[in-house]
Amino acid sequence: MRPAHLALAVLVAAVWGVNFTVIEIGLGHFPPLLFSALRFLVAALPAVFLVGRPKVAWKWILAVGLVLGVAKFGLLFVGMDAGMPAGLSSLVLQIQSVFTAAIAFAVLGERPTRIRLLGMAVALAGIGVAAADEGASGPLGAFALVIAAAACWGASNVLTRKASPPDALNFMVWVSTVPVLPLFGLSLLTEGPSRDLAALRDLDWQGAGTLVYVAWVTTVFGFGAWGWLLHRHPASTVAPFSLLVPVFGMTSAAVFLGESVSGPRWCAAALLVGGVALTSLAPARKTGRRPARPTAKAAVHPDGTVPALVHPVDVPAAGRTGAGS
């Protein structure tokens, strides 16, 4: 990989990692479900008029839009609003690779290798350490919401794998149109119109800036650059850079939000990143089944993310997952 391409891969990982800190700041300006709805609205417009018509069946766009956009991001934003730290969220979401492998086994019959099973066990051990540390110092319910978000991310990865979109950017832009109305509706029902209107009425430059970052920088730039790299290099070369996401996520949260990183949390980070690396990058077990139709070297994600699954909207996880929160 050329130095310029290497720098771009690291930049994308940094953009996705810092995204969690930006989300935390944005939650100080918007209710979580409203923030998530606005994020998808801004991401979809005006991009939806520039990428052309959808290139896969609407059933897949709707399915991924609901599971990824409404369930995954709704749970993530609500969990972070309930007290889940930004840095820890960027780390815990990487467990999506374990959920992806488990769901792919149940739905697609993809049997994991022994190395991948070992990686899943190591990653789950990291989650256990993180849960014990968070239970002693923070809200365990918020931690559970982010775990549930990771599970939804894994399900969306498998759905994206089934959809096999030939153009990942086109697919994700159209997917971004689906969650807007459901999230707005859920926000009105659970957060209340008065709270939503107050947030919109009091919108300032910082709140607008967080929207621009989570929608255009992490989604449009991040996913566009990631897809560009995947078209020029083997997925096995590009995907490992997504493991840098929690590193940038925890570092930016410590620098800008003052979040402390305890000894157990560093231990959890080492176990999770190591387990995700084994789970995502280990070669798949060969089966007698006909291989699935390949996608355009892009995605089912850390978004999480492939490299057949790369979700751009947030954070990527490596290997057979995709990219992007």
C-alpha positions in Angstrom: 0.0 0.0 0.0 1.4 3.4 -0.9 2.2 5.8 1.9 -0.7 8.1 0.8 -3.1 5.2 0.8 -1.8 4.1 4.2 -2.4 7.6 5.6 -5.9 7.6 4.2 -6.8 4.3 5.8 -5.5 5.6 9.2 -7.4 8.9 8.7 -10.7 7.0 8.0 -10.2 5.0 11.2 -9.5 8.2 13.1 -12.6 9.8 11.7 -14.7 6.9 12.8 -13.1 6.7 16.2 -13.6 10.4 16.9 -17.2 10.0 15.8 -18.1 8.6 19.2 -16.8 11.7 21.0 -18.8 13.9 18.5 -21.9 11.8 19.2 -21.4 12.4 22.9 -21.2 16.1 22.3 -24.3 16.0 20.0 -26.3 14.3 22.7 -25.9 17.4 24.8 -27.9 19.2 22.1 -30.5 16.7 20.9 -32.6 13.9 22.4 -30.9 10.6 21.2 -33.6 9.4 18.8 -34.1 12.8 17.3 -30.3 13.1 16.9 -30.2 9.7 15.1 -33.1 10.7 12.8 -31.4 14.0 11.9 -28.2 12.2 11.3 -29.7 9.9 8.6 -31.7 12.8 7.1 -28.6 14.9 6.6 -26.7 11.8 5.4 -29.3 11.0 2.8 -29.9 14.5 1.5 -28.7 15.5 -1.1 -26.7 12.3 -1.7 -29.8 10.3 -2.6 -30.2 12.5 -5.7 -26.6 11.9 -6.8 -26.1 8.2 -6.5 -28.8 7.0 -8.9 -31.6 4.5 -8.4 -31.2 1.6 -6.0 -29.3 -1.4 -7.4 -30.8 -4.0 -5.1 -34.3 -5.0 -4.3 -36.2 -2.7 -1.9 -36.8 -5.5 0.6 -33.1 -5.5 1.4 -32.9 -1.7 1.6 -35.9 -1.7 4.0 -34.5 -4.6 6.1 -31.1 -3.2 6.5 -32.5 0.3 7.1 -34.7 -0.9 9.9 -32.2 -3.2 11.6 -29.1 -1.1 11.2 -30.6 2.4 11.1 -33.5 2.2 13.5 -32.4 -0.6 15.9 -28.6 -0.4 15.9 -28.2 3.3 15.9 -31.3 3.9 18.0 -30.0 1.6 20.7 -26.4 3.0 20.5 -27.6 6.7 20.8 -30.0 5.8 23.7 -27.3 3.8 25.4 -24.8 6.6 25.2 -27.4 9.1 26.3 -28.1 6.9 29.3 -24.5 7.1 30.5 -22.4 4.7 28.3 -19.0 6.4 27.9 -18.0 7.3 24.3 -14.6 5.6 24.4 -16.1 2.4 25.9 -18.9 2.5 23.3 -16.3 2.6 20.5 -14.7 -0.5 22.0 -17.7 -2.6 22.9 -19.4 -2.1 19.5 -16.5 -4.2 18.0 -18.2 -7.3 19.5 -20.5 -7.0 16.4 -17.9 -9.2 14.6 -18.7 -12.0 17.0 -22.5 -11.5 16.5 -21.9 -11.4 12.7 -20.0 -14.7 12.7 -22.7 -16.4 15.0 -25.6 -15.2 12.9 -23.9 -16.1 9.6 -23.4 -19.6 11.0 -27.1 -19.8 12.0 -28.6 -18.3 8.9 -26.0 -18.9 6.1 -24.4 -22.1 7.4 -20.9 -20.5 7.5 -19.0 -22.7 9.9 -16.3 -20.8 11.8 -12.8 -22.2 12.0 -11.1 -23.0 15.3 -9.1 -19.8 15.1 -12.3 -17.8 14.6 -13.9 -19.6 17.5 -10.9 -18.8 19.6 -11.2 -15.1 18.6 -14.9 -15.1 19.6 -14.0 -16.5 23.0 -11.3 -13.9 23.5 -13.5 -11.1 22.5 -16.3 -12.3 24.8 -13.8 -12.4 27.6 -13.0 -8.8 26.9 -16.7 -7.9 27.1 -16.9 -9.7 30.4 -14.0 -7.6 31.8 -15.5 -4.4 30.4 -18.9 -5.3 31.9 -17.4 -6.0 35.3 -15.5 -2.7 35.2 -18.6 -0.7 34.0 -20.9 -2.4 36.5 -18.6 -1.1 39.3 -18.5 2.4 38.0 -21.3 3.1 35.6 -24.9 2.1 34.5 -24.9 -1.5 33.4 -28.2 -1.0 31.6 -26.6 1.5 29.2 -23.8 -1.1 28.6 -26.5 -3.7 27.7 -28.1 -1.3 25.2 -24.7 -0.9 23.4 -24.3 -4.7 23.4 -27.8 -5.0 21.8 -26.8 -2.4 19.3 -23.8 -4.5 18.3 -26.1 -7.6 17.9 -28.3 -5.6 15.5 -25.2 -4.5 13.7 -24.2 -8.2 13.2 -27.7 -9.0 11.9 -27.5 -6.1 9.4 -24.1 -7.4 8.2 -25.7 -10.7 7.3 -28.6 -9.0 5.6 -26.2 -6.9 3.6 -24.3 -10.1 2.7 -27.5 -11.6 1.4 -28.3 -8.5 -0.5 -24.9 -8.5 -2.2 -25.1 -4.8 -3.4 -23.0 -4.1 -6.5 -22.4 -0.5 -5.4 -21.9 -0.2 -1.6 -22.2 3.6 -1.5 -25.4 3.6 -3.5 -26.8 1.0 -1.1 -25.8 2.8 2.1 -27.2 6.1 0.9 -30.6 4.5 0.1 -30.5 2.6 3.4 -30.0 5.9 5.1 -33.4 7.1 3.8 -35.3 4.3 5.6 -34.7 5.1 9.3 -35.6 8.8 9.1 -39.4 8.6 9.5 -39.4 5.6 12.0 -36.8 7.4 14.2 -38.7 10.7 14.1 -41.9 8.9 15.0 -40.2 7.1 17.9 -38.7 10.4 19.1 -42.1 12.1 19.1 -43.6 9.1 21.1 -40.9 8.6 23.6 -39.0 11.9 23.8 -42.0 14.2 23.2 -42.7 16.9 20.6 -41.9 19.7 23.1 -38.4 18.4 23.8 -37.8 17.9 20.1 -39.0 21.3 19.2 -36.9 22.9 22.0 -33.7 21.1 20.6 -34.4 22.3 17.1 -35.2 25.9 18.3 -32.0 26.1 20.4 -29.8 24.6 17.6 -26.4 26.4 17.7 -23.2 26.1 15.7 -21.9 23.3 17.9 -25.0 21.2 17.5 -25.1 21.8 13.8 -21.4 20.9 13.6 -22.0 17.5 15.2 -24.7 16.7 12.7 -22.4 17.6 9.8 -19.7 15.5 11.2 -21.7 12.3 11.9 -23.6 12.6 8.6 -21.1 13.9 6.0 -17.7 13.3 7.5 -18.1 9.8 8.9 -20.6 8.6 6.3 -20.0 10.4 3.0 -16.2 10.9 3.3 -15.5 7.9 5.6 -17.4 5.3 3.6 -16.4 6.8 0.3 -12.7 6.7 1.1 -13.0 3.2 2.6 -14.7 2.0 -0.6 -12.1 3.7 -2.7 -9.3 1.8 -0.8 -11.1 -1.5 -1.1 -11.3 -1.1 -4.8 -7.5 -0.6 -5.0 -6.2 -3.1 -2.4 -7.2 -6.5 -1.2 -9.8 -6.4 1.6 -7.4 -8.3 3.9 -5.0 -5.4 3.5 -7.6 -2.7 4.2 -9.8 -4.3 6.9 -7.2 -4.4 9.7 -7.1 -0.6 9.8 -10.7 -0.7 11.3 -9.1 -2.2 14.5 -7.7 1.3 15.1 -11.2 2.7 15.5 -11.5 2.0 19.3 -7.9 3.2 19.8 -8.9 6.6 18.3 -12.3 6.4 20.1 -10.9 5.9 23.5 -8.1 8.4 23.0 -10.3 11.2 21.7 -12.8 10.6 24.5 -10.0 10.9 27.1 -8.6 14.1 25.5 -11.8 15.9 24.7 -14.3 14.5 27.2 -11.9 13.8 30.1 -12.9 10.1 30.2 -10.5 8.1 32.3 -9.3 4.7 31.1 -8.9 2.2 34.0 -6.6 -0.7 34.1 -9.4 -3.2 33.6 -10.7 -1.2 30.6 -7.2 -1.4 29.0 -7.3 -5.1 29.6 -10.8 -5.3 28.0 -9.5 -3.3 25.1 -6.6 -5.7 24.5 -8.9 -8.8 24.7 -11.6 -7.3 22.5 -9.3 -6.0 19.8 -7.3 -9.2 19.8 -10.4 -11.3 19.7 -12.0 -9.2 16.9 -8.7 -9.5 14.9 -8.8 -13.3 15.1 -12.6 -13.4 14.4 -12.5 -11.1 11.5 -9.2 -11.8 9.8 -9.0 -15.6 10.2 -9.7 -17.4 6.9 -13.2 -18.8 6.5 -13.7 -22.5 6.5 -14.3 -23.9 3.0 -17.6 -25.5 2.4 -19.1 -27.4 -0.4 -21.6 -24.7 -1.1 -21.5 -22.5 -4.1 -19.9 -19.2 -3.1 -22.1 -16.2 -2.8 -22.1 -13.7 -5.6 -19.3 -11.2 -4.8 -20.0 -7.6 -4.0 -17.9 -4.7 -5.3 -15.1 -5.4 -2.8 -17.1 -3.5 -0.4 -19.2 -4.2 2.3 -20.9 -6.0 4.9 -19.1 -4.4 8.0 -17.3 -1.1 11.7 -20.7 0.5 10.5 -19.8 -3.6 12.0 -18.2 -4.7 8.4 -15.3 -8.2 4.2 -14.7 -7.6 4.2 -17.9 -8.3 3.0 -19.6 -6.2 5.5 -18.4 -2.7 5.9 -20.7 -0.2 7.3 -19.6 3.3 6.9 -22.1 5.2 8.9 -20.3 4.8 12.2 -17.5 2.5 13.1 -16.0 -0.4 11.2 -15.0 -3.7 12.5 -12.4 -5.6 10.6 -12.4 -8.7 8.6 -15.6 -10.2 7.5 -17.5 -7.3 8.8 -17.6 -3.9 7.2 -17.1 -0.4 8.4 -18.7 2.6 10.0 -21.5 4.5 13.8 
